[in-house]
Amino acid sequence: MAMPKIGRSLRAHAVLFDTGAYVALADADDESHDIAQAYLQTITDQRLPFFTTSPVIYESHRLLLHGLGIKPARRFLATVISSPVTVIRPHDAHEQTARSLLDRYRDVKLTLTDAVSMAVMMDLGIANAFSFDDDFTIAGLIRVPELLRPR
């Protein structure tokens, strides 16, 4: 599996939102809430395009539903729908690449959701993941908290 030319596309400065970012933004008691708010403001101030995947939305909704309850989970969905985020619905090639990533990094606790997000990022040339997981860096992607410093 050849690595894509990440960083050379029009989407090189785009940011893909991961589950951890969405949960941190939605949960004021989350240990990463304040930093997530600051990074969201930085990303917004820099007018970077936002992306996510449908599996990330499903996973975030599930975690919020079971962790915080029905209202916060529904509020999350309403917020995502009304935000400028572009939701990518993975296709077969993304899923094949995700399975290859799971095989390649078999000793890493990499979720299928994260592997699909990585596959989408590689396909679209998105280098930056708004995430609190280190697993994005194993695939040569950039975790946004290390890319952008809040002001």
Helices and strands as residue ranges (DSSP letters): E 15-17, H 19-26, H 33-45, E 50-53, H 54-67, H 70-82, E 86-88, H 92-104, H 112-124, E 128-130, H 135-138, E 142-143, H 144-147
